[in-house]
């Protein structure tokens, strides 16, 4: 049943876990930092940093994932609303990022806290070298007593390599920083069974699995009109971290003090899976796929039940245009997507490999073809909750 959990005390204990967490990631969206006319509202920013600063002073580590750079750049550039084209968004971010960090520096200075800016792109959290660099930078900032403030590098990000919104970024930052919890703040205080303004809508206290969401219609963008994320992306981000061993809570910026204090507010997302590798987390939830392969029944059983790699012998079809290293979907004979993975071969190479063993391919095409189409370490199941 929606909002329920086998353990009646789960919401209370979950909120206590948030209050006692050693390291948390807090994500705040543009709608929680801007005024009705779309500019940065320093009063809202100060209210947020008052709570976070006090929590940090109490001995907790806090990583803040903050939107607002584009919104902060609108007024100085003479723009009255968020631009639609990417180039103007990048320009607004370039102007606004410095203004946003200056506002945080002033506000956190009242608690003798120094913010450290960390700008990330999707590549930084997908490629191992950049991922380790980002992880090291955040760890060092925390070790030195500063507060990392993370944002997507909007000034240079393109449509092909962007996270899409900071909710997904926050989920990946929680993962790479080994956070104990993720707090997602918006302009709505919880997930509801229907539109929050309707009297028969009730707050969903706990989501133990994606099945708990049932047929709920999850809304879109926030009310302020300066953000890109909405309730749907926040739910996706919460499910993503829960699927990787990290609990999450979704509530409004106005209730951040209650959340960090252990009160039962917002919507709690229970852990559904042990911690995943970053590449698998990305593949399962974020990767843009470039095509697909169709496999036969034997290969489907091997991949789903035995956790094996995908071999060319079990591949019967290919769709799309992709290169080696691209993420692709794996479909069964009914066309159902059962997994995603990073292919070792291009869409042009695969047809000549259908149905052949690795030994046959090696003898016929050379040793470069004595390998899996998708190695099991680069493959994640998508058809079942809690897949590899």
LUMBAMI-805198 format. One line per field, with one value per residue (C-alpha): x, y, z; chain; residue in one letter. Coordinates in pm, 1 decimal. Layout:
// LUMBAMI-805198
px: (X,...)
py: (Y,...)
pz: (Z,...)
chaine: (A,...)
residu: (A,...)
***
This chain:
// LUMBAMI-805198
px: (0.0,125.5,297.1,327.3,621.7,647.6,810.9,570.2,854.5,1044.4,962.1,1071.0,1392.3,1465.5,1440.0,1662.1,1916.8,1912.4,1966.2,2263.5,2420.6,2790.7,2789.4,2488.3,2426.9,2168.0,2032.9,1845.1,1677.1,1645.0,1280.8,1387.7,1649.2,1476.2,1210.2,888.9,1052.3,1324.3,1626.6,1835.2,1661.8,1938.2,1691.3,1602.1,1967.6,2054.1,1768.0,1904.5,2265.0,2158.1,2029.7,2315.8,2576.8,2436.5,2425.2,2786.7,2886.2,2725.8,2982.9,2813.7,2968.0,2747.9,2788.1,2553.4,2440.2,2298.1,2114.8,2067.8,2360.8,2147.3,1878.8,2140.2,2265.8,1928.3,1892.6,2251.8,2206.7,1873.1,1675.8,1331.0,1298.5,1510.0,1638.3,1543.8,1850.9,2163.1,2407.3,2218.2,2180.4,2556.5,2614.3,2374.8,2546.3,2886.2,2765.4,2554.6,2789.7,3022.6,2729.6,2582.3,2911.6,2960.9,2618.9,2706.3,3043.8,2877.6,2609.8,2839.6,3098.1,2865.8,2946.0,3318.4,3260.5,3439.3,3258.5,3452.2,3313.1,3302.9,3170.4,3104.7,2997.8,2851.5,3189.0,3344.4,3123.9,3127.9,3496.0,3698.7,3991.6,3770.6,3544.5,3835.8,3951.3,3605.6,3589.7,3934.1,3847.7,3530.4,3699.7,3984.7,3748.2,3566.2,3891.7,4004.1,3683.5,3525.5,3180.3,3176.0,2912.0,2852.2,2679.1,2669.7,2919.3,2638.4,2867.4,3024.8,2786.8,2616.6,2289.5,2478.9,2685.0,2464.4,2289.3,1962.7,1899.9,2078.2,1860.6,2042.5,2372.8,2299.2,2230.2,2566.6,2747.6,2591.7,2723.4,3078.1,3116.4,2991.7,2724.9,2502.8,2189.7,2053.7,1813.3,1629.3,1474.0,1214.5,912.2,682.3,708.7,658.7,537.7,157.0,-96.2,-232.3,-187.3,-85.3,-347.3,-636.3,-796.3,-805.6,-433.0,-232.1,137.5,327.6,547.0,755.8,847.8,993.6,1011.1,907.5,595.3,473.4,426.8,153.8,-36.3,52.7,80.6,407.8,419.3,661.6,851.6,858.8,643.4,914.3,978.0,1357.0,1444.8,1464.3,1375.5,1036.7,888.8,947.4,1323.6,1339.9,1162.2,1397.0,1699.8,1568.1,1500.0,1844.4,2031.2,1800.2,1891.2,2254.8,2235.0,2171.8,1846.8,1685.7,1421.9,1226.3,1081.1,1069.4,1349.6,1135.5,1145.0,1516.8,1566.7,1297.1,1454.2,1804.1,1659.9,1498.4,1133.8,893.9,840.6,861.9,876.2,1132.6,1285.4,1412.0,1724.8,1636.1,1978.0,2335.7,2578.9,2645.6,2949.1,2921.6,2925.9,2639.2,2445.7,2492.4,2400.4,2085.0,1947.3,2116.5,2289.2,2170.2,2163.9,2263.3,2098.7,2019.3,2093.5,1836.9,1929.2,1789.1,1632.2,1952.1,2143.5,1854.0,1862.1,2240.2,2235.9,1936.4,1983.0,2354.4,2496.6,2714.3,2859.7,2677.6,2846.8,2802.0,2666.6,2344.8,2295.6,2042.7,1982.1,2109.6,1939.5,2076.6,2413.6,2674.3,3046.4,3250.8,3221.7,2871.1,2586.7,2321.4,2007.1,1975.0,1634.7,1487.5,1305.7,981.3,1145.5,1151.9,1454.5,1609.6,1949.8,2187.5,2558.6,2871.7,2934.7,3278.1,3177.2,3012.5,2675.7,2862.0,3077.7,2810.2,2605.8,2902.1,2937.8,2582.6,2562.3,2937.9,3144.2,3440.5,3679.4,3521.4,3536.6,3898.4,3996.5,3800.7,3839.9,4142.0,4215.4,4045.2,3716.4,3790.9,3591.8,3239.2,2992.2,2923.1,3127.2,2926.9,3110.1,2972.3,2616.4,2320.5,1976.3,1679.6,1376.8,1359.2,1386.0,1720.6,1890.2,2267.4)
py: (0.0,348.9,514.4,194.5,-24.5,-364.5,-204.5,43.1,238.5,281.4,651.4,749.0,546.7,666.9,1030.5,959.1,816.5,1147.1,1342.3,1129.8,1077.7,1156.2,1279.6,1399.0,1549.0,1826.6,1932.3,2259.1,2363.1,2698.0,2730.6,2728.8,3003.1,3248.6,3515.7,3521.9,3741.6,3480.0,3643.4,3504.1,3557.2,3600.4,3579.6,3224.4,3138.4,3273.7,3078.4,2759.8,2825.4,2909.0,2552.7,2387.9,2597.5,2497.8,2132.2,2152.1,2319.4,2026.5,1794.7,1667.5,1680.7,1848.2,1856.0,2104.8,2048.6,2383.3,2497.8,2867.6,2977.2,3044.5,3211.2,3433.1,3545.5,3650.1,3995.9,4113.9,4009.4,4186.4,3863.5,3831.3,3452.6,3141.7,3127.3,2829.9,2809.9,2638.9,2919.3,3180.3,2935.6,2884.8,3259.7,3313.6,3036.1,3191.9,3521.7,3372.8,3107.5,3367.0,3562.0,3245.8,3148.7,3504.4,3485.3,3150.7,3285.3,3578.1,3360.3,3077.6,3325.8,3393.4,3039.5,3064.7,2822.3,2854.0,2712.7,2521.1,2525.9,2198.7,2216.0,1880.1,1746.5,1404.5,1286.3,1361.0,1096.7,839.5,807.6,646.9,893.3,1201.0,1026.3,957.8,1318.4,1447.9,1209.5,1318.4,1688.4,1657.1,1441.1,1689.8,1987.0,1810.3,1710.5,2074.1,2183.3,2357.0,2295.3,2161.7,2331.5,2129.4,2234.8,2112.7,2301.0,2470.2,2721.7,2448.4,2150.6,2049.2,1863.3,1540.8,1542.9,1711.5,1547.0,1716.0,1846.7,1867.0,1598.7,1329.8,1504.5,1498.8,1125.5,1060.8,1293.9,1105.7,786.2,904.2,1073.4,765.5,979.7,831.6,1004.6,1232.6,1521.0,1658.3,2001.8,2165.1,2394.0,2101.9,1945.7,1580.0,1341.1,1323.9,1073.5,1346.6,1719.6,1870.9,2145.6,1897.5,1818.2,1441.6,1418.9,1259.5,1268.7,951.5,889.1,599.4,450.6,104.8,20.0,163.4,-54.1,163.6,450.7,264.2,487.0,816.7,1101.5,1269.2,1634.4,1837.6,2161.0,2365.0,2670.9,2933.0,2859.3,2890.8,2523.7,2228.9,1953.3,1867.0,1608.9,1335.4,1392.4,1410.5,1077.4,929.6,1060.0,924.8,584.5,589.9,633.7,392.5,143.4,199.8,160.6,522.6,638.6,959.2,1203.1,1447.9,1764.6,2143.6,2387.9,2540.3,2209.1,2139.7,2212.4,1957.9,1693.8,1741.9,1741.8,1401.3,1503.8,1291.5,1517.9,1471.5,1137.3,876.3,641.7,319.8,142.1,-123.5,-256.1,-270.1,-11.8,-37.7,57.0,402.4,275.8,35.8,308.4,535.5,260.5,166.7,515.1,779.9,651.7,768.8,456.1,462.0,143.2,-212.6,-578.1,-857.3,-1187.6,-1540.5,-1732.6,-1907.2,-1582.5,-1425.2,-1703.5,-1678.7,-1302.0,-1292.0,-1606.7,-1676.5,-1323.9,-1401.7,-1175.5,-1138.5,-1336.4,-1298.8,-1654.2,-1536.9,-1216.8,-1229.4,-864.7,-510.5,-171.7,181.5,334.2,295.2,258.8,39.6,177.5,318.9,223.6,11.7,-179.4,-555.4,-680.7,-1029.0,-1194.5,-1021.1,-679.9,-621.8,-430.5,-660.2,-494.4,-219.2,-239.9,-93.8,-268.9,-381.9,-370.1,-123.1,-172.6,-224.4,-505.3,-708.5,-856.0,-1061.4,-1200.9,-1325.2,-1682.8,-1746.2,-1848.8,-1640.6,-1911.2,-1912.7,-1533.5,-1529.6,-1783.9,-1608.4,-1238.7,-1216.8,-1207.1,-869.6,-1057.2,-1311.2,-1110.8,-1057.9,-830.1,-689.6,-795.0,-873.2,-598.2,-347.5,-482.6,-402.4,-560.7,-329.1,-556.5,-637.3,-432.8,-490.5,-627.4,-645.4)
pz: (0.0,-82.0,210.2,411.6,501.8,668.7,972.8,1131.2,1289.1,960.4,895.6,1246.5,1238.8,886.7,988.5,1285.9,1043.6,852.8,1175.9,1281.4,936.7,931.7,572.7,376.6,36.4,26.1,-311.4,-355.5,-680.4,-850.8,-749.0,-382.3,-430.5,-661.2,-631.3,-831.6,-1095.8,-1145.0,-983.9,-697.7,-360.7,-103.4,185.4,80.7,34.3,379.4,539.4,383.8,484.6,840.9,879.0,691.3,871.5,1208.9,1105.2,990.2,1317.5,1503.4,1349.0,1035.3,689.4,429.8,52.8,-110.4,-467.7,-569.4,-877.6,-939.3,-1155.6,-1462.6,-1249.8,-1083.4,-1423.9,-1564.9,-1408.8,-1475.1,-1839.5,-1872.9,-1918.3,-1763.6,-1792.4,-1833.9,-2193.9,-2407.5,-2630.9,-2501.2,-2589.5,-2386.1,-2097.6,-2103.1,-2105.2,-1814.3,-1619.2,-1685.7,-1536.7,-1260.3,-1121.6,-970.0,-825.5,-674.7,-510.0,-382.6,-215.2,-56.1,58.6,236.6,394.9,509.2,636.0,928.7,1043.3,961.8,676.7,345.1,39.5,-223.6,-575.7,-769.3,-1126.4,-1289.9,-1626.2,-1698.5,-1831.1,-1490.7,-1329.2,-1608.1,-1695.4,-1418.4,-1420.9,-1396.6,-1146.0,-911.7,-949.4,-856.2,-562.1,-441.8,-473.4,-265.9,-2.4,33.1,60.3,343.4,513.2,508.7,679.9,381.2,235.6,-120.7,-333.1,-648.3,-967.5,-1323.0,-1537.5,-1729.8,-1897.8,-2114.0,-2091.5,-2414.4,-2457.6,-2527.6,-2207.9,-1949.4,-1654.7,-1747.3,-1397.2,-1063.0,-901.6,-1100.5,-1034.5,-660.3,-673.6,-840.4,-598.0,-305.0,-459.7,-534.2,-193.3,-3.0,162.3,429.4,299.6,28.7,100.1,-203.3,-149.0,-371.3,-341.1,-246.3,99.1,-3.1,-266.8,-263.6,-392.8,-621.4,-688.9,-350.5,-378.3,-384.4,-45.5,-102.8,-179.8,102.9,178.4,94.3,396.2,267.5,-69.1,-15.3,-387.2,-721.5,-699.5,-411.8,-655.3,-841.4,-1082.1,-915.9,-1164.4,-1071.6,-1172.6,-1376.8,-1328.4,-1010.7,-958.1,-987.6,-1351.9,-1337.1,-1286.5,-1521.6,-1276.6,-1129.1,-894.9,-1152.4,-1162.9,-783.7,-751.8,-1013.8,-821.8,-490.3,-645.7,-802.4,-474.7,-292.4,-566.1,-471.9,-95.3,8.1,174.1,52.1,168.0,-45.7,108.0,74.5,146.1,420.1,610.3,583.6,954.6,1041.8,818.4,955.5,1307.2,1259.3,1229.0,1023.5,725.8,351.5,173.1,270.9,11.2,167.2,45.9,-212.8,-317.2,-197.4,-331.0,-705.4,-907.5,-1060.5,-1417.9,-1348.0,-1168.7,-1469.8,-1716.7,-1528.3,-1474.5,-1686.8,-1995.6,-2334.5,-2550.2,-2915.9,-3035.2,-2934.9,-2996.1,-2998.2,-2835.7,-2844.8,-2557.1,-2454.0,-2424.7,-2234.0,-1976.0,-1944.5,-1894.4,-1658.4,-1454.3,-1457.7,-1476.0,-1775.6,-2040.8,-2371.9,-2648.8,-3023.7,-3043.5,-2877.5,-3078.2,-3361.5,-3453.5,-3427.3,-3445.5,-3444.1,-3522.5,-3248.5,-3195.3,-2963.5,-2610.3,-2657.7,-2420.1,-2592.0,-2495.0,-2492.1,-2608.5,-2593.9,-2883.7,-2779.6,-2806.7,-2430.3,-2297.0,-2036.9,-1987.6,-2087.7,-2147.6,-2302.1,-2633.1,-2746.2,-3113.5,-3348.9,-3517.7,-3847.1,-3707.6,-3531.1,-3821.1,-3942.2,-3587.4,-3529.3,-3404.5,-3395.2,-3094.3,-2982.1,-3102.1,-3447.3,-3465.2,-3355.7,-3618.6,-3893.4,-3809.6,-3579.1,-3206.5,-3159.3,-3200.5,-2924.9,-2669.7,-2546.4,-2719.6,-2372.5,-2070.0,-1756.7,-1566.3,-1818.0,-1813.2,-1586.6,-1582.6,-1627.9,-1637.9,-1267.6,-949.2,-788.8,-1101.5,-1120.7)
chaine: (A,A,A,A,A,A,A,A,A,A,A,A,A,A,A,A,A,A,A,A,A,A,A,A,A,A,A,A,A,A,A,A,A,A,A,A,A,A,A,A,A,A,A,A,A,A,A,A,A,A,A,A,A,A,A,A,A,A,A,A,A,A,A,A,A,A,A,A,A,A,A,A,A,A,A,A,A,A,A,A,A,A,A,A,A,A,A,A,A,A,A,A,A,A,A,A,A,A,A,A,A,A,A,A,A,A,A,A,A,A,A,A,A,A,A,A,A,A,A,A,A,A,A,A,A,A,A,A,A,A,A,A,A,A,A,A,A,A,A,A,A,A,A,A,A,A,A,A,A,A,A,A,A,A,A,A,A,A,A,A,A,A,A,A,A,A,A,A,A,A,A,A,A,A,A,A,A,A,A,A,A,A,A,A,A,A,A,A,A,A,A,A,A,A,A,A,A,A,A,A,A,A,A,A,A,A,A,A,A,A,A,A,A,A,A,A,A,A,A,A,A,A,A,A,A,A,A,A,A,A,A,A,A,A,A,A,A,A,A,A,A,A,A,A,A,A,A,A,A,A,A,A,A,A,A,A,A,A,A,A,A,A,A,A,A,A,A,A,A,A,A,A,A,A,A,A,A,A,A,A,A,A,A,A,A,A,A,A,A,A,A,A,A,A,A,A,A,A,A,A,A,A,A,A,A,A,A,A,A,A,A,A,A,A,A,A,A,A,A,A,A,A,A,A,A,A,A,A,A,A,A,A,A,A,A,A,A,A,A,A,A,A,A,A,A,A,A,A,A,A,A,A,A,A,A,A,A,A,A,A,A,A,A,A,A,A,A,A,A,A,A,A,A,A,A,A,A,A,A,A,A,A,A,A,A,A,A,A)
residu: (X,X,X,X,X,X,X,X,X,X,X,X,X,X,X,X,X,X,X,X,X,X,X,X,X,X,X,X,X,X,X,X,X,X,X,X,X,X,X,X,X,X,X,X,X,X,X,X,X,X,X,X,X,X,X,X,X,X,X,X,X,X,X,X,X,X,X,X,X,X,X,X,X,X,X,X,X,X,X,X,X,X,X,X,X,X,X,X,X,X,X,X,X,X,X,X,X,X,X,X,X,X,X,X,X,X,X,X,X,X,X,X,X,X,X,X,X,X,X,X,X,X,X,X,X,X,X,X,X,X,X,X,X,X,X,X,X,X,X,X,X,X,X,X,X,X,X,X,X,X,X,X,X,X,X,X,X,X,X,X,X,X,X,X,X,X,X,X,X,X,X,X,X,X,X,X,X,X,X,X,X,X,X,X,X,X,X,X,X,X,X,X,X,X,X,X,X,X,X,X,X,X,X,X,X,X,X,X,X,X,X,X,X,X,X,X,X,X,X,X,X,X,X,X,X,X,X,X,X,X,X,X,X,X,X,X,X,X,X,X,X,X,X,X,X,X,X,X,X,X,X,X,X,X,X,X,X,X,X,X,X,X,X,X,X,X,X,X,X,X,X,X,X,X,X,X,X,X,X,X,X,X,X,X,X,X,X,X,X,X,X,X,X,X,X,X,X,X,X,X,X,X,X,X,X,X,X,X,X,X,X,X,X,X,X,X,X,X,X,X,X,X,X,X,X,X,X,X,X,X,X,X,X,X,X,X,X,X,X,X,X,X,X,X,X,X,X,X,X,X,X,X,X,X,X,X,X,X,X,X,X,X,X,X,X,X,X,X,X,X,X,X,X,X,X,X,X,X,X,X,X,X,X,X,X,X,X,X)
***
